[in-house]
Amino acid sequence: MSTFAASSLFQLAGAVCVVTGGGTGIGLMASKALAAAGARVYITGRRAEVLERASSTHSQGLPGSLVPFACDVTKRDELLRLVAEVKDKEGKVHVLINNAGVEGPCTKLDPEAKKKMSAEELSQVHLDSESMDAWSQTFALNNHALWFASMAFLPLLSAGNEAPPTQYGSKAAWKSTIINITSISGLVKTAQNHYAYNSSKAAANHLTSMLAHELSFSADLGLRVNALAPGLFPSEMTAGTASANGETDESAVTGHANPAGRTGTKEEMASAILFLATNTFVTGTVLPIDGGFTSAVACTR
């Protein structure tokens, strides 16, 4: 008998999940949401001590668990080492969340001052403050790593279809899923002082659409691929400072405009993550969660 209770709809008991950049910010919100639904979640990142602290601090009281594993997903050998570890321990993956990201180079200009700048002045200030190497590093993490991680985990995600979670909300056949954490910055037409970040996130949104088509229709793997495009949420990136235990207080996020007049909450992020993870009827979607930002500014959607 079907039940519409939230505890049943968002259940992921017995699921195996991987979250890149899972030790802080949105990645930690996603990891805790999955573990609260009963999943074993491998959280990765470059800082081993941050991952260990996140696991020890936030695993308590959860029906699932947070398993730390240090890994730089921009490095092929480290990524394959992560895949080998998960294969050896679990043999399958049900949810892969590609979350790790970086802001990249910025050229901060006052909007009113920018209107008065000559072409020569505008050209020079950008060329002086940004480099091609910094752009390449931004794309390496925000876009390239999503593709390489998705391809590296394909066999384990396919195995997850053959051995689904012991409990999940849908009564339909399980379909393992990739969730790319992109950004509304990949949808808006303003540069927001960081052309590299916005264009890398736009690329990640389109990559999501291509993977959704290729992995379910061009190749008959039965995998789902979606993107979650957050607006303003508390994180080390939006606050500009390191967090003590992986979580950033909303009061630390200043100087940002948002139609909702606040940042998103961790509960709002958790509900969006669990929706995309458990609803097996959704694929190829780029879902903004932004307090109305993409409705208030010029946007590609």
C-alpha positions in Angstrom: 0.0 0.0 0.0 1.3 3.4 -1.0 1.9 6.1 1.7 2.3 9.8 1.3 4.1 10.3 4.6 7.3 12.3 4.1 9.3 9.8 6.0 8.3 7.2 3.4 8.6 9.3 0.3 12.1 10.5 1.1 13.4 7.2 2.5 16.8 6.0 1.3 17.6 3.1 3.7 20.5 1.0 2.4 21.5 3.5 -0.2 25.1 4.3 -1.0 25.9 7.9 -1.9 28.9 9.9 -2.8 29.1 13.7 -2.3 32.1 15.6 -3.6 32.9 18.7 -1.5 30.8 17.1 1.2 32.5 18.5 4.3 31.2 22.0 4.2 28.4 24.3 3.0 25.9 22.9 0.6 27.8 19.7 0.2 27.4 19.0 3.9 23.7 20.0 3.8 23.2 17.4 1.1 25.3 14.8 2.9 23.3 15.2 6.1 20.0 15.0 4.3 21.0 11.7 2.6 22.3 10.3 5.9 19.1 11.4 7.7 17.2 9.4 5.1 19.2 6.3 6.0 22.0 6.4 3.4 25.7 5.7 3.8 27.4 8.8 2.4 31.0 9.0 1.3 32.0 12.7 1.7 35.0 13.8 -0.2 37.2 16.9 -0.4 40.8 18.0 -0.4 41.0 18.7 3.3 41.1 15.5 5.3 40.8 17.2 8.6 37.6 19.0 7.5 36.0 15.8 6.4 37.0 14.0 9.6 35.5 16.8 11.7 32.3 16.8 9.6 31.9 13.1 10.1 32.5 13.1 13.8 30.4 16.2 14.4 27.4 15.6 12.2 26.9 11.8 12.0 25.6 11.5 15.6 21.9 10.6 15.7 21.5 9.9 12.0 20.2 6.6 10.8 22.8 6.6 8.0 26.4 7.6 8.2 29.1 10.1 6.8 32.3 8.4 5.7 35.2 10.7 5.0 37.6 10.2 2.1 40.1 12.8 1.1 40.2 13.3 -2.7 40.9 16.0 -5.2 38.4 15.3 -8.0 40.3 17.4 -10.5 43.1 14.8 -10.4 42.3 11.7 -12.3 44.3 9.3 -10.2 42.7 10.5 -7.0 39.3 10.2 -8.5 39.9 6.7 -9.6 41.2 5.8 -6.1 37.9 7.1 -4.7 36.0 4.9 -7.1 38.1 1.9 -6.3 37.5 2.4 -2.5 33.8 2.7 -2.9 33.7 -0.3 -5.3 35.7 -2.4 -2.8 33.6 -1.4 0.2 30.1 -1.2 -1.4 30.1 -2.5 -5.0 27.5 0.0 -6.0 26.4 3.7 -5.8 22.8 4.9 -5.9 23.3 8.7 -5.7 26.4 10.7 -6.9 26.3 14.4 -6.0 28.9 16.5 -7.9 29.1 19.4 -5.5 32.7 20.5 -5.2 33.2 24.0 -6.7 35.3 27.2 -6.5 34.4 30.9 -7.1 37.4 31.6 -9.3 38.8 34.9 -10.4 36.8 38.1 -9.6 37.0 41.6 -10.9 34.9 43.6 -8.4 33.5 46.8 -9.8 31.0 49.3 -8.5 28.0 49.2 -10.9 27.7 53.0 -11.1 31.5 53.4 -11.6 31.5 50.7 -14.3 29.0 52.7 -16.3 31.4 55.6 -16.5 34.5 53.6 -17.5 35.9 53.7 -21.0 36.5 50.6 -23.1 40.2 50.9 -22.4 39.6 51.2 -18.6 37.2 48.3 -18.5 39.6 46.2 -20.6 42.6 46.9 -18.5 41.0 46.3 -15.1 39.8 42.9 -16.1 43.1 41.9 -17.7 45.1 43.1 -14.7 43.0 41.1 -12.2 42.4 37.8 -14.0 44.5 35.1 -15.7 43.9 32.3 -18.1 45.3 29.9 -15.6 42.7 31.0 -13.0 40.0 30.5 -15.5 41.3 27.0 -16.4 41.4 26.0 -12.7 37.8 27.3 -12.3 36.5 25.2 -15.2 38.5 22.2 -14.1 36.6 21.9 -10.8 33.2 23.5 -11.7 32.7 21.6 -15.0 35.4 19.2 -16.0 35.4 17.3 -12.7 31.6 16.7 -13.0 32.1 14.9 -16.3 35.1 12.8 -15.1 33.4 11.9 -11.8 30.2 10.9 -13.6 32.0 8.7 -16.1 34.2 7.2 -13.4 31.2 6.2 -11.3 29.1 4.9 -14.2 29.7 1.2 -13.5 28.8 1.6 -9.8 25.7 3.7 -10.6 24.6 1.0 -13.0 25.2 -1.6 -10.3 23.0 0.5 -8.1 20.1 -0.2 -10.4 20.7 -3.9 -10.1 20.8 -3.7 -6.3 18.5 -0.8 -5.3 18.2 0.7 -1.8 16.3 -1.4 0.6 13.7 1.3 1.0 12.9 4.3 -1.2 9.8 6.4 -1.7 8.7 5.5 -5.3 7.0 2.3 -6.1 8.5 2.4 -9.6 11.8 0.7 -10.4 14.9 2.4 -8.9 17.1 4.5 -11.2 20.4 5.6 -9.8 21.0 9.3 -10.2 23.7 12.0 -10.6 22.9 15.4 -9.1 25.1 18.2 -10.2 25.2 21.2 -7.9 25.5 24.1 -10.3 24.3 27.6 -9.6 21.8 30.2 -10.7 24.9 32.1 -11.7 24.9 29.8 -14.7 21.4 31.0 -15.6 21.5 34.8 -15.1 22.8 37.2 -17.7 24.8 39.4 -15.3 28.4 38.6 -14.7 28.2 39.3 -10.9 31.9 40.3 -10.9 32.9 36.7 -11.8 32.7 35.8 -15.5 34.6 32.6 -15.0 32.4 31.2 -12.3 29.2 32.1 -14.1 30.3 30.7 -17.5 31.6 27.5 -15.8 28.3 27.0 -14.1 26.4 27.6 -17.4 28.6 24.9 -18.9 27.8 22.6 -16.0 24.1 23.1 -16.5 24.4 22.2 -20.2 26.6 19.2 -19.3 23.8 18.0 -17.1 21.4 18.1 -20.0 23.8 16.2 -22.2 24.5 13.6 -19.6 20.7 13.1 -19.0 20.2 12.4 -22.6 23.3 10.3 -23.3 23.1 8.1 -20.2 19.4 7.3 -20.5 18.5 7.5 -24.2 21.7 7.3 -26.4 23.1 4.7 -24.0 20.5 2.4 -22.4 21.8 2.6 -18.9 18.6 3.8 -17.2 20.4 6.5 -15.2 19.0 9.9 -14.2 20.9 13.2 -14.3 19.6 16.4 -12.8 21.1 19.7 -11.6 20.3 21.7 -8.5 21.0 25.4 -9.1 21.2 27.1 -5.7 21.0 30.8 -5.1 22.2 32.4 -1.9 23.0 29.8 0.8 25.4 30.0 3.7 28.8 28.6 2.8 32.5 29.3 3.0 32.2 30.7 -0.6 29.4 33.1 0.1 30.7 34.2 3.5 34.3 34.5 2.4 35.6 32.8 5.6 36.3 29.3 6.7 33.7 27.5 8.8 34.4 26.0 12.2 32.5 22.7 11.8 31.5 22.8 8.1 28.4 24.9 8.7 28.3 28.6 8.0 25.9 30.8 9.9 23.6 33.0 7.8 24.7 36.1 9.7 28.2 35.6 8.1 26.8 36.1 4.6 26.7 39.9 3.9 26.7 42.2 0.9 24.5 40.0 -1.2 21.1 41.0 -2.7 18.3 38.4 -2.8 14.6 39.0 -3.4 13.7 36.8 -0.4 15.7 39.1 1.9 17.6 36.1 3.4 19.7 33.1 2.6 18.2 29.7 2.0 18.1 27.4 5.0 19.7 24.0 5.3 16.3 22.4 5.6 15.2 24.0 2.2 18.4 22.6 0.6 17.8 19.2 2.2 14.3 18.9 0.9 15.4 19.8 -2.7 18.2 17.2 -2.5 15.9 14.4 -1.3 13.4 15.3 -4.0 15.9 14.9 -6.8 17.5 11.8 -5.2 14.3 9.8 -4.6 11.9 10.9 -7.3 12.7 8.4 -10.1 10.4 10.2 -12.6 12.7 13.3 -12.8 15.6 13.6 -15.2 17.2 16.3 -17.3 16.0 19.0 -15.0 18.0 22.1 -13.8 16.1 23.1 -10.7 16.8 26.6 -9.3 16.3 27.1 -5.5 17.0 30.8 -5.1 14.4 32.8 -3.3 13.1 34.2 -6.5 16.4 35.5 -7.9 16.0 34.1 -11.4 12.5 35.6 -11.6 13.7 39.1 -10.6 16.7 39.5 -13.0 17.5 38.9 -16.7 17.9 35.1 -17.0 18.2 32.5 -19.7 15.2 30.5 -18.4 
